Amino acid sequence: MKKQYKWGLGVLVASILISGLMFLKKDQSSTVLNIDDAILAIIKNDEAKFVDYMKRGGDVKAEFSLDGKSTSLVELIIQYERINFLKTIDVNDLRTDKVFWKNIVAKNNSALLTTIKKILDPVELDKFRYDLDRHLLHVSSVSCFHQVVPILEKSKMKWSDLDGSGASALTLAAEHECLNLLSYWKLQKADFFHKDKRGQTAHAILLKKKDPALLAFAQSFEPTRTAASVPNFYNKRKIPKAKLADRSHLIEPELRPDDANETSEFSEFSD
């Protein structure tokens, strides 16, 4: 009887120990960080699950292999444009290399860049250069990322900034036919006749383009002469009304041999 009691007590103690170990293991497993959970949360746009991952000590700079390439959670956030997820990161989570920043501006997403700018505040974006020769505005000008340009301009970047070759952001946009960006800069009163360090102007570059829309845009900067009204033209030149249907008189005097002896008294441009 005493032996059975000891045996039963031993089983009870063992059961308690096993249960305790299982509970401890279960509790520990709930706190184990699994980067796969974070990846799926980003892909599926599960913000609550991602926030939970971060609260348990997750690192957005943690790297993993995706499609054979090494990437990080913060890069995946940028790739999928999960703007709300960015509230979990700080300035130390952002890299400064050119690939990272090119990926950001390449999204051409003003809300995404605005959120990142808030994270960086008061650090200015002009500190983050694409490389030694170009900053982010030049990258945007070459690739026509017009949506992010207003955000970049708030960070001390401007259309007249020169890259390593001496080209301005404006002339780069003209060379790469970025009509949306050029239209924005026209509204911002950018000088399309301003020469960059190469001696090029955006206006001259556009005039060489074959695209009709670009040519029309370039010609919109050229001064236009107000055409003389038909009544005034008729009165000054004393042309009979019967001949108004004949448009030859509308040709400039210097281009018409029969007008060579015309006096200034009857000239279109006389007072």
PAZAPA-4460 file (N, C-alpha, C; in steps of 0.05 Angstrom, whole numbers, plus 32768, in hexadecimal, padded with zeros to 4 digits):
% residues 271
    n_x    n_y    n_z   ca_x   ca_y   ca_z    c_x    c_y    c_z   seq   type   mol
   8011   7FE8   8000   8000   8000   8000   8011   8019   8000     1      M     A
   8026   8018   8010   8038   802F   8013   8047   8032   7FF9     2      K     A
   804E   801B   7FEC   805C   801C   7FD3   804B   8028   7FBD     3      K     A
   8031   8020   7FBC   801F   802A   7FA8   801B   8048   7FAC     4      Q     A
   801A   8051   7FC5   8017   806E   7FCB   802E   807E   7FC0     5      Y     A
   8046   8073   7FC5   805E   8081   7FBA   805E   8082   7F9C     6      K     A
   8055   806B   7F90   8055   806A   7F73   8041   807E   7F68     7      W     A
   8029   8080   7F74   8015   8093   7F6C   801E   80B0   7F6F     8      G     A
   802B   80B5   7F85   8036   80D0   7F8A   804A   80D8   7F75     9      L     A
   805A   80C4   7F6E   806F   80C9   7F59   8062   80D0   7F3E    10      G     A
   804D   80C1   7F37   803F   80C6   7F1E   8033   80E2   7F1E    11      V     A
   8028   80EA   7F35   801B   8104   7F38   8030   811B   7F34    12      L     A
   8047   8117   7F42   805C   812B   7F3F   8066   812D   7F23    13      V     A
   8069   8116   7F16   8073   8115   7EFB   805F   8123   7EE8    14      A     A
   8045   811E   7EED   8031   812B   7EDC   8032   8149   7EDF    15      S     A
   8035   8152   7EF9   8036   816F   7EFE   804F   817B   7EEF    16      I     A
   8065   816D   7EF1   807D   8177   7EE4   807A   8178   7EC6    17      L     A
   806E   8163   7EBA   806A   8162   7E9D   8057   8179   7E95    18      I     A
   8042   817C   7EA4   802F   8191   7E9E   803C   81AD   7E9F    19      S     A
   804C   81B0   7EB4   805A   81CA   7EB7   806D   81CF   7EA0    20      G     A
   807C   81BA   7E98   808E   81BD   7E82   8080   81C4   7E68    21      L     A
   8069   81B6   7E63   8059   81BB   7E4B   804E   81D7   7E4B    22      M     A
   8045   81E1   7E62   803A   81FC   7E64   8051   8210   7E5F    23      F     A
   8068   820B   7E6B   807F   821D   7E68   8087   821D   7E4A    24      L     A
   8087   8206   7E3E   808F   8204   7E22   807B   8214   7E10    25      K     A
   8061   8210   7E17   804C   821E   7E08   804F   823C   7E0C    26      K     A
   8055   8245   7E25   8057   8261   7E2A   806F   826D   7E1C    27      D     A
   8085   825D   7E1B   809D   8266   7E0D   8098   8268   7DEF    28      Q     A
   8089   8255   7DE5   8085   8255   7DC8   8075   826D   7DBF    29      S     A
   8064   8277   7DD2   8054   828F   7DCB   8065   82A8   7DC9    30      S     A
   807C   82A7   7DD4   808D   82BF   7DD3   80A4   82BC   7DBF    31      T     A
   80A7   82A3   7DB4   80BC   829F   7DA0   80B6   82B0   7D87    32      V     A
   80CA   82BF   7D7E   80C6   82CF   7D67   80CB   82BF   7D4D    33      L     A
   80B7   82BF   7D3C   80B9   82B1   7D23   80B7   82C5   7D0C    34      N     A
   80CD   82C9   7CFE   80CE   82DD   7CE9   80BA   82D7   7CD3    35      I     A
   80B3   82BD   7CCF   80A0   82B6   7CBB   8085   82C2   7CC1    36      D     A
   807E   82C4   7CDB   8065   82D1   7CE2   8064   82EE   7CDA    37      D     A
   807B   82FC   7CDE   807D   8318   7CD6   807B   831B   7CB8    38      A     A
   8088   8309   7CA9   8088   830A   7C8C   806B   8307   7C81    39      I     A
   805D   82F3   7C8C   8041   82EE   7C83   802F   8306   7C8B    40      L     A
   8035   8312   7CA2   8025   8329   7CAB   8027   8340   7C98    41      A     A
   8040   8344   7C8E   8044   835A   7C7B   8037   8354   7C60    42      I     A
   803B   833B   7C56   8030   8334   7C3D   8011   8335   7C3D    43      I     A
   8005   832B   7C53   7FE8   8329   7C55   7FDC   8343   7C61    44      K     A
   7FED   8356   7C66   7FE4   8370   7C72   7FD6   836C   7C8C    45      N     A
   7FE1   835B   7C9D   7FD6   8355   7CB7   7FE5   8367   7CCC    46      D     A
   7FDB   837F   7CCF   7FE9   8392   7CE0   7FEA   8389   7CFE    47      E     A
   7FD4   837E   7D08   7FD3   8375   7D24   7FE8   8360   7D29    48      A     A
   7FEB   834D   7D17   7FFF   8338   7D1B   801B   8343   7D1A    49      K     A
   8020   8356   7D08   803B   8362   7D07   8041   8372   7D20    50      F     A
   802E   8381   7D29   8032   8391   7D42   8038   837F   7D59    51      V     A
   802A   8368   7D5A   802F   8354   7D70   804C   834A   7D6D    52      D     A
   8055   8344   7D55   8070   833B   7D51   8084   8350   7D5B    53      Y     A
   807F   8369   7D56   8091   837E   7D5F   8091   8382   7D7D    54      M     A
   8079   837F   7D89   8077   8382   7DA6   8086   836C   7DB5    55      K     A
   808A   8355   7DA8   8098   833F   7DB4   80B6   8341   7DAE    56      R     A
   80BE   8359   7DA5   80DB   835D   7DA1   80E5   8358   7D84    57      G     A
   80D3   8359   7D71   80DB   8354   7D55   80EC   836A   7D4B    58      G     A
   80FD   8364   7D37   8110   8376   7D2B   8109   8379   7D0E    59      D     A
   8102   8391   7D05   80FB   8395   7CE9   8113   8394   7CD7    60      V     A
   812B   8395   7CE3   8143   8393   7CD3   814C   8376   7CCF    61      K     A
   813D   8364   7CDB   8143   8347   7CD9   8143   833F   7CBC    62      A     A
   8157   8331   7CB3   815A   832A   7C97   8151   830D   7C92    63      E     A
   8148   8308   7C7A   8140   82ED   7C72   8143   82EB   7C54    64      F     A
   8140   82D3   7C49   8143   82CF   7C2C   8128   82CD   7C20    65      S     A
   8124   82DD   7C0B   810B   82DE   7BFC   8111   82DD   7BDE    66      L     A
   8107   82C7   7BD1   810D   82C3   7BB5   812B   82C3   7BAF    67      D     A
   813A   82B8   7BC1   8157   82B5   7BBD   8166   82CE   7BC4    68      G     A
   8159   82E3   7BCD   8166   82FD   7BD3   8163   8303   7BF1    69      K     A
   8178   830E   7BFD   8177   8316   7C19   8168   8330   7C1B    70      S     A
   8154   8331   7C2D   8145   834A   7C32   813F   834B   7C50    71      T     A
   8131   8361   7C58   812A   8364   7C74   810D   836B   7C76    72      S     A
   8102   836A   7C8E   80E6   8370   7C92   80DF   838C   7C8A    73      L     A
   80F0   839F   7C91   80EA   83BB   7C8A   80EA   83BF   7C6C    74      V     A
   80FB   83B0   7C5E   80FB   83B2   7C40   80E1   83A6   7C35    75      E     A
   80D8   8391   7C42   80BF   8384   7C3A   80A7   8397   7C3F    76      L     A
   80A8   83A6   7C54   8093   83BA   7C5A   8092   83CF   7C43    77      I     A
   80AA   83D7   7C3B   80AC   83EB   7C25   80A1   83DE   7C0B    78      I     A
   80AA   83C6   7C06   80A2   83B8   7BED   8083   83B6   7BEB    79      Q     A
   8076   83B0   7C01   8059   83AC   7C00   804A   83C6   7C08    80      Y     A
   8059   83DB   7C0D   804E   83F6   7C14   803B   83F4   7C2B    81      E     A
   8043   83E6   7C41   8033   83E4   7C59   8038   83FC   7C6B    82      R     A
   802C   8412   7C64   8032   842C   7C72   802C   842A   7C8F    83      I     A
   8016   841D   7C97   800F   841C   7CB4   8024   840C   7CC4    84      N     A
   8031   83F9   7CB7   8045   83E9   7CC5   805E   83FA   7CCD    85      F     A
   8062   8410   7CBE   8079   8421   7CC3   8079   842E   7CDF    86      L     A
   8062   842F   7CEC   8060   843C   7D06   806F   842D   7D1B    87      K     A
   8076   8414   7D15   8084   8403   7D28   80A2   8406   7D26    88      T     A
   80AC   8416   7D13   80C9   8418   7D0F   80D3   8434   7D17    89      I     A
   80ED   8437   7D1A   80F8   8451   7D20   810F   8457   7D0D    90      D     A
   811C   846D   7D10   8131   8476   7CFD   8148   8463   7CFC    91      V     A
   814E   8454   7D11   8164   8441   7D11   815E   8428   7D00    92      N     A
   8145   8425   7CF9   813D   840E   7CE9   8140   8413   7CCB    93      D     A
   8145   842C   7CC4   8148   8434   7CA7   8165   8433   7C9F    94      L     A
   816A   8426   7C88   8185   8426   7C7D   818A   843F   7C6D    95      R     A
   81A3   8443   7C66   81AA   845B   7C57   81B6   8455   7C3B    96      T     A
   81B6   843B   7C34   81C3   8434   7C1B   81B0   843B   7C03    97      D     A
   81BC   843D   7BEC   81AD   8447   7BD4   8197   8434   7BCC    98      K     A
   819A   841A   7BCF   8186   8407   7BC6   816C   840A   7BD7    99      V     A
   8170   840D   7BF1   8159   8411   7C03   8149   842A   7BFB   100      F     A
   8157   8440   7BF7   8149   8459   7BF1   813E   845A   7BD5   101      W     A
   814C   844D   7BC3   8141   844C   7BA7   8127   843C   7BA8   102      K     A
   8125   8427   7BB8   810D   8417   7BBA   80F6   8427   7BC5   103      N     A
   80FD   843A   7BD7   80E8   844B   7BE3   80DD   845E   7BCE   104      I     A
   80EE   846D   7BC1   80E4   8481   7BAE   80D8   8473   7B95   105      V     A
   80E1   845B   7B8F   80D6   844D   7B78   80B9   8446   7B7B   106      A     A
   80AF   8445   7B94   8093   8440   7B99   8082   8458   7B90   107      K     A
   808E   846F   7B8D   8080   8487   7B84   8067   848C   7B95   108      N     A
   806A   8487   7BAF   8053   8488   7BC1   8059   849F   7BD5   109      N     A
   804A   84B5   7BD2   804F   84CC   7BE4   8049   84C6   7C01   110      S     A
   8034   84B6   7C06   802D   84AF   7C22   8042   849F   7C2F   111      A     A
   804E   848C   7C20   8063   847B   7C2A   807C   848C   7C32   112      L     A
   8084   849E   7C20   809B   84AE   7C25   8096   84C2   7C3B   113      L     A
   807E   84CD   7C3D   8077   84DF   7C52   8079   84D2   7C6D   114      T     A
   8070   84B9   7C6F   8071   84AA   7C88   808E   84A5   7C90   115      T     A
   809F   849E   7C7D   80BB   849A   7C83   80C9   84B4   7C8B   116      I     A
   80C1   84CA   7C7E   80CC   84E4   7C86   80C5   84EB   7CA3   117      K     A
   80AD   84E3   7CAC   80A6   84E8   7CC8   80B7   84D8   7CDB   118      K     A
   80BE   84BF   7CD2   80CF   84AF   7CE3   80EB   84BB   7CE5   119      I     A
   80F4   84C7   7CCF   810F   84D3   7CCF   8110   84EE   7CDD   120      L     A
   80F9   84FB   7CDF   80F8   8516   7CEA   8108   8517   7D04   121      D     A
   811A   852B   7D08   811F   8542   7CF6   8135   853D   7CE2   122      P     A
   813D   8524   7CDD   8152   851F   7CC9   8146   8525   7CAD   123      V     A
   8155   8534   7C9D   814C   853B   7C82   8152   8526   7C6E   124      E     A
   8140   8522   7C5B   8144   850D   7C47   815C   8512   7C35   125      L     A
   8165   852B   7C33   817C   8530   7C21   8196   8524   7C2C   126      D     A
   8195   851B   7C45   81AC   850D   7C51   81B0   84F2   7C44   127      K     A
   819A   84E7   7C3A   819A   84CC   7C2F   819D   84CE   7C11   128      F     A
   81B5   84CC   7C07   81BA   84CE   7BEA   81B9   84B3   7BDD   129      R     A
   81B0   84B3   7BC4   81B0   8499   7BB5   81CD   8490   7BB1   130      Y     A
   81DE   84A2   7BAA   81FB   849C   7BAA   8209   84B7   7BAC   131      D     A
   8223   84B7   7BA7   8232   84D0   7BAA   822B   84E5   7B95   132      L     A
   8220   84DC   7B7E   821A   84EE   7B68   81FD   84F7   7B67   133      D     A
   81EC   84E8   7B73   81CF   84EF   7B71   81C1   84EB   7B8C   134      R     A
   81AE   84FE   7B91   819D   84F9   7BA8   8181   84F0   7B9F   135      H     A
   816F   84EC   7BB1   8156   84DF   7BAA   8145   84EE   7B96   136      L     A
   8148   8509   7B94   8138   8518   7B81   8142   8512   7B64   137      L     A
   815C   850F   7B61   8167   8507   7B47   815D   84EC   7B3E   138      H     A
   815C   84D9   7B51   8151   84BF   7B4B   8134   84C1   7B42   139      V     A
   8125   84D1   7B50   8108   84D5   7B49   8105   84E2   7B2E   140      S     A
   8117   84F4   7B27   8116   8503   7B0E   811C   84F0   7AF6   141      S     A
   812F   84DE   7AFA   8137   84CB   7AE5   8121   84B7   7AE1   142      V     A
   8113   84AF   7AF6   8100   8499   7AF4   80E3   84A3   7AF4   143      S     A
   80DF   84BD   7AF4   80C4   84C9   7AF3   80B3   84C2   7B0B   144      C     A
   80BF   84C1   7B23   80B0   84BC   7B3C   80A4   84D7   7B46   145      F     A
   8091   84E1   7B37   8087   84FC   7B3D   8078   84FF   7B57   146      H     A
   806C   84E9   7B61   805C   84EB   7B79   806D   84F1   7B92   147      Q     A
   8085   84E9   7B92   8096   84ED   7BAA   80A6   8507   7BAA   148      V     A
   80A7   8514   7B93   80B7   852C   7B90   80AF   8542   7BA4   149      V     A
   8095   8548   7BA7   808E   855D   7BBB   8098   8557   7BD7   150      P     A
   8099   853E   7BDF   80A3   8536   7BF9   80C1   853B   7BFA   151      I     A
   80CF   8533   7BE5   80EC   8537   7BE4   80F3   8555   7BE5   152      L     A
   80E3   8565   7BD8   80E8   8582   7BD7   80E6   858E   7BF3   153      E     A
   80D7   8582   7C04   80D5   858C   7C20   80EE   8585   7C30   154      K     A
   80FF   8576   7C24   8118   856E   7C32   8130   857A   7C24   155      S     A
   812E   8593   7C1D   8145   85A3   7C13   814E   859A   7BF7   156      K     A
   813E   858B   7BE9   8145   8584   7BCD   8135   8597   7BBA   157      M     A
   8141   859E   7BA4   8134   85B0   7B91   813B   85A9   7B74   158      K     A
   812B   85B3   7B61   812E   85AC   7B45   8149   85B4   7B3A   159      W     A
   8156   85C8   7B45   816F   85D1   7B3A   8187   85C2   7B45   160      S     A
   8183   85B0   7B57   819A   85A0   7B63   81A8   8591   7B4D   161      D     A
   81C2   8591   7B4D   81D2   8584   7B39   81DC   8568   7B42   162      L     A
   81DD   8555   7B30   81E9   853C   7B36   8207   853C   7B2E   163      D     A
   8214   8526   7B30   8231   8525   7B2B   8238   852C   7B0E   164      G     A
   8226   8529   7AFB   822B   852F   7ADF   8226   854C   7AD9   165      S     A
   821B   855B   7AEC   8215   8577   7AE7   81F8   857C   7ADE   166      G     A
   81E8   8566   7ADC   81CC   8569   7AD4   81BB   8570   7AEC   167      A     A
   81A8   8581   7AE7   8195   8588   7AFD   817E   8574   7AFD   168      S     A
   8170   8573   7B13   8159   8561   7B15   8144   8568   7AFF   169      A     A
   8142   8581   7AF9   812E   858A   7AE4   8137   8580   7AC8   170      L     A
   8150   8584   7AC1   8159   857B   7AA7   8159   855C   7AA5   171      T     A
   815E   854E   7ABB   815C   8531   7ABB   813F   8528   7AB5   172      L     A
   812C   8536   7AC1   8110   8530   7ABD   8109   8534   7A9F   173      A     A
   8114   854A   7A93   810E   8550   7A77   811B   853A   7A65   174      A     A
   8133   8532   7A6C   8141   851E   7A5C   8132   8503   7A5C   175      E     A
   8126   84FD   7A73   8118   84E4   7A76   80FA   84E6   7A71   176      H     A
   80F1   84FD   7A67   80D6   8502   7A5D   80C1   84FD   7A73   177      E     A
   80C7   8508   7A8B   80B4   8505   7AA1   80A0   851C   7AA1   178      C     A
   808C   8519   7A91   8079   852F   7A8D   8069   8537   7AA6   179      L     A
   8061   8523   7AB6   8053   8529   7ACF   8064   8539   7AE2   180      N     A
   807D   8532   7AE4   8090   8540   7AF5   8096   855C   7AEA   181      L     A
   8099   855E   7AD0   809E   8578   7AC4   8086   858B   7AC7   182      L     A
   806E   8580   7AC5   8056   8590   7AC9   8055   859A   7AE5   183      S     A
   805C   8589   7AF8   805C   8591   7B15   8070   85A8   7B19   184      Y     A
   8088   85A6   7B0D   809C   85BA   7B11   8095   85D4   7B02   185      W     A
   8086   85D2   7AED   807C   85EA   7AE0   806A   85FA   7AF2   186      K     A
   8058   85EB   7B00   8046   85F8   7B13   8055   8604   7B2B   187      L     A
   806C   85F8   7B31   807D   8602   7B47   8090   8619   7B3E   188      Q     A
   808C   8622   7B25   809C   8638   7B1A   80B9   8631   7B16   189      K     A
   80C0   8619   7B10   80DB   8611   7B0A   80E3   861F   7AF0   190      A     A
   80FD   8626   7AEE   8107   8634   7AD7   8110   8620   7AC1   191      D     A
   8100   861C   7AAD   8107   8609   7A98   811C   8613   7A85   192      F     A
   8125   862C   7A88   813A   8638   7A78   8154   863A   7A88   193      F     A
   8154   862E   7AA0   816B   862F   7AB1   8180   861A   7AA8   194      H     A
   8199   8623   7AA4   81AD   8611   7A9A   81BA   8601   7AB1   195      K     A
   81BC   85E7   7AAD   81CB   85D7   7AC1   81E9   85DA   7ABC   196      D     A
   81F9   85CB   7ACB   8216   85CE   7AC8   8220   85C5   7AAD   197      K     A
   8210   85B6   7A9E   8217   85AC   7A84   8210   85C1   7A6E   198      R     A
   8201   85D6   7A76   81F8   85E9   7A63   81DD   85E2   7A56   199      G     A
   81D0   85CE   7A61   81B6   85C5   7A57   819F   85D2   7A65   200      Q     A
   8189   85D7   7A57   8171   85E0   7A64   815B   85CC   7A5E   201      T     A
   8148   85CA   7A70   8131   85B7   7A6D   8122   85BE   7A54   202      A     A
   811F   85D8   7A4E   810F   85E1   7A37   811D   85D7   7A1D   203      H     A
   8137   85DB   7A1B   8146   85D3   7A03   8145   85B5   79FF   204      A     A
   8146   85A6   7A15   8145   8589   7A14   812A   8580   7A09   205      I     A
   8115   858C   7A13   80FA   8584   7A0B   80F4   858A   79EE   206      L     A
   8100   85A0   79E3   80FB   85A8   79C7   8107   8593   79B4   207      L     A
   811A   8583   79BD   8126   856F   79AC   8117   8554   79AD   208      K     A
   8103   8553   79BE   80F4   853A   79C0   80E0   8538   79A9   209      K     A
   80DA   851F   79A1   80C7   851A   798B   80AA   8517   7995   210      K     A
   80A7   8513   79AF   808C   850F   79BA   807D   8529   79B8   211      D     A
   8065   8528   79AB   8055   8541   79A7   804E   854E   79C2   212      P     A
   8048   853E   79D6   8040   8549   79F0   8057   8558   79FD   213      A     A
   8070   854D   79FA   8087   855B   7A05   808D   8574   79F6   214      L     A
   808A   8573   79DB   808F   858B   79CB   807B   85A1   79D2   215      L     A
   8061   8599   79D5   804D   85AD   79DC   8052   85B9   79F7   216      A     A
   805C   85A8   7A0A   8063   85B2   7A24   8079   85C6   7A23   217      F     A
   808E   85C0   7A13   80A5   85D2   7A10   809C   85EC   7A03   218      A     A
   808B   85EB   79F0   8081   8603   79E2   806F   8614   79F3   219      Q     A
   8065   8608   7A08   8053   8618   7A1A   8063   862D   7A2A   220      S     A
   807E   862B   7A2A   808F   863F   7A38   8096   8656   7A25   221      F     A
   8092   8653   7A0B   809A   8667   79F8   8085   867D   79F7   222      E     A
   808E   8697   79F5   807C   86AD   79F4   806B   86AC   79DB   223      P     A
   8052   86B3   79DD   8040   86B2   79C6   8037   86CF   79BF   224      T     A
   8034   86D4   79A5   802B   86EF   799C   800D   86EE   7999   225      R     A
   8000   8703   79A2   7FE3   8705   799F   7FDD   870B   7982   226      T     A
   7FCD   86FB   7976   7FC6   86FF   7959   7FB5   8718   7956   227      A     A
   7FBA   8727   7940   7FAA   873F   793B   7F8D   8737   7935   228      A     A
   7F7A   8746   793F   7F5E   873F   793A   7F58   8746   791C   229      S     A
   7F45   8738   7911   7F3E   873D   78F4   7F34   8759   78F0   230      V     A
   7F22   8764   7901   7F19   8780   78FC   7F30   8794   78FC   231      P     A
   7F42   8793   7910   7F58   87A6   7910   7F6B   87A2   78F9   232      N     A
   7F6F   8789   78F2   7F80   8783   78DB   7F73   878E   78C2   233      F     A
   7F59   878B   78C0   7F4A   8795   78A8   7F4C   87B4   78A7   234      Y     A
   7F48   87C1   78BE   7F48   87DE   78BE   7F63   87E9   78B7   235      N     A
   7F78   87DE   78C2   7F93   87E9   78BE   7F9D   87E4   78A2   236      K     A
   7F97   87CE   7896   7FA1   87C7   787C   7F8E   87CF   7866   237      R     A
   7F76   87D7   786E   7F62   87DF   785B   7F5D   87CA   7846   238      K     A
   7F59   87B1   7850   7F54   879B   783E   7F36   8799   7839   239      I     A
   7F2D   8798   7821   7F11   8795   781B   7F05   877C   7828   240      P     A
   7EED   877E   7832   7EE1   8767   7840   7EDF   874F   782D   241      K     A
   7EDC   8755   7813   7ED9   8740   7800   7EF2   872E   77FF   242      A     A
   7F09   8739   7807   7F22   872A   7805   7F2A   871D   7820   243      K     A
   7F19   8720   7834   7F1F   8714   784E   7F22   86F6   784D   244      L     A
   7F14   86EA   7839   7F16   86CD   7837   7F32   86C5   782D   245      A     A
   7F40   86D8   7820   7F5B   86D2   7817   7F6E   86D6   782E   246      D     A
   7F7A   86C0   7838   7F8B   86C1   7850   7FA7   86CA   784A   247      R     A
   7FAE   86D0   7832   7FCA   86D7   782C   7FD3   86F0   783A   248      S     A
   7FC0   8702   7840   7FC7   871B   784E   7FCF   8716   786B   249      H     A
   7FCA   86FE   7875   7FD1   86F8   7891   7FEE   86F1   7894   250      L     A
   7FFC   86EC   787E   8019   86E6   787F   8028   86FF   7887   251      I     A
   803D   86FC   7897   804D   8713   78A0   8057   8722   7889   252      E     A
   8058   873D   788A   8061   874E   7874   807C   8747   7869   253      P     A
   808F   8740   787C   80AA   873B   7872   80AB   8721   7862   254      E     A
   8096   8711   7864   8096   86F8   7855   8086   86FA   783A   255      L     A
   807A   8712   7835   806A   8716   781D   8078   872A   780B   256      R     A
   8081   8722   77F3   808E   8735   77E1   807D   874D   77D9   257      P     A
   8062   8748   77D7   8051   875F   77CE   804D   8773   77E4   258      D     A
   8057   876D   77FC   8055   8780   7812   806F   878F   7818   259      D     A
   8082   878B   7806   809C   8797   780B   809C   87B5   780D   260      A     A
   8089   87C2   77FF   8087   87DF   77FE   8071   87EA   7811   261      N     A
   8067   87D8   7822   8051   87E1   7834   805C   87F5   7848   262      E     A
   804E   880A   784D   8057   881E   7860   804F   8816   787C   263      T     A
   805E   8820   788F   8058   881A   78AB   803D   8825   78B4   264      S     A
   8032   8837   78A4   8018   8843   78AB   8003   882E   78AC   265      E     A
   8005   881B   7899   7FF1   8806   7898   7FFA   87EB   78A3   266      F     A
   8011   87EC   78B0   801C   87D3   78BB   800B   87C8   78D1   267      S     A
   800A   87AE   78D3   7FFC   87A1   78E9   8006   87AA   7904   268      E     A
   8020   87B0   7906   802C   87B6   791F   8030   87D4   7924   269      F     A
   8024   87E5   7912   8026   8802   7916   8012   880B   792A   270      S     A
   8018   8821   7937   8006   882B   794B   7FEF   883B   793E   271      D     A
***
